Amino acid sequence: MKRAGWPALAWILTLSCLQAHADDGARAASSLGCLNCHGHEGQSSPSLRHLADRAARRGDNAEALQHLLQEMREHGSVHSHRMPSDASALVVLRWMAHGAP
């Protein structure tokens, strides 16, 4: 078997995994109601774009994601910040750390 195709295959698999994570994050953000308050510029809440930029600067390592989750939970007076499980919230935060949307 010719090995020259392996790097291309690895690249394609990486891109498809990233797309799957992006799709999961976007779906979770929509279904959890994140976009209701953070979906558009000019709302009283920070926009998703602003939050995603902040998350992207931190990165998507476990420590950074845990910090973002803790920040989100600190805004506990916002009912929707308390609703998602940590696992669901981390899907959205990881998506944001990758530069969503």
C-alpha positions in Angstrom: 0.0 0.0 0.0 1.3 3.4 -0.9 2.0 5.5 2.2 1.7 8.9 0.5 -2.0 8.9 1.0 -1.8 8.6 4.8 -1.2 12.3 5.5 -4.1 13.3 3.4 -6.4 10.7 5.0 -5.3 11.9 8.5 -6.1 15.5 7.5 -9.5 14.5 6.2 -10.3 12.6 9.4 -9.2 15.5 11.5 -11.4 17.9 9.6 -14.4 15.6 9.8 -13.9 15.3 13.6 -13.6 19.0 14.0 -16.8 19.5 11.9 -18.6 16.9 14.1 -17.5 18.8 17.2 -18.7 22.1 15.7 -22.1 20.6 14.7 -22.5 19.2 18.3 -21.6 22.5 19.8 -23.9 24.5 17.6 -26.8 22.1 18.2 -26.2 22.2 22.0 -26.0 26.0 22.1 -29.3 26.2 20.2 -31.1 23.5 22.2 -29.9 24.8 25.5 -31.1 28.3 24.7 -27.7 30.0 24.7 -28.5 31.8 21.5 -31.7 33.3 23.0 -29.5 35.8 25.0 -26.1 35.6 23.4 -27.2 35.2 19.7 -27.0 38.7 18.5 -24.8 41.8 18.8 -26.4 44.7 20.6 -28.3 42.6 23.2 -27.7 43.3 26.9 -25.8 40.0 27.2 -22.4 39.6 25.6 -22.8 38.2 22.1 -21.8 34.6 21.3 -19.0 36.0 19.0 -17.6 38.0 22.0 -17.7 35.0 24.3 -16.2 32.7 21.6 -13.3 35.2 21.1 -12.6 35.1 24.8 -12.9 31.3 24.9 -10.6 30.9 21.9 -7.9 33.1 23.6 -8.0 30.7 26.5 -7.8 27.6 24.4 -9.6 24.2 24.7 -7.4 22.4 27.1 -9.1 20.8 30.2 -7.9 23.6 32.5 -9.2 26.4 30.3 -12.5 24.7 29.7 -12.9 24.1 33.5 -12.2 27.8 34.1 -14.8 28.8 31.5 -17.4 26.5 33.0 -16.7 28.0 36.5 -17.1 31.5 35.0 -20.4 30.5 33.5 -21.6 29.0 36.8 -20.6 32.1 38.7 -23.4 33.9 36.9 -25.8 31.6 38.7 -28.5 34.2 38.9 -29.1 33.4 35.2 -31.4 30.4 35.3 -30.2 29.1 31.9 -26.6 29.0 33.2 -27.7 26.5 35.9 -29.8 24.3 33.6 -27.2 22.4 31.5 -25.2 19.6 32.9 -21.4 20.1 33.0 -21.0 17.7 30.1 -23.5 19.7 27.9 -22.0 23.0 28.9 -18.5 21.8 28.1 -19.6 20.8 24.6 -20.7 24.4 24.0 -17.6 25.8 25.6 -15.3 23.6 23.6 -17.2 24.7 20.4 -16.7 28.3 21.4 -13.0 27.8 22.2 -12.6 26.6 18.6 -13.9 29.9 17.3 -17.6 29.4 17.0 -19.6 30.5 15.1 
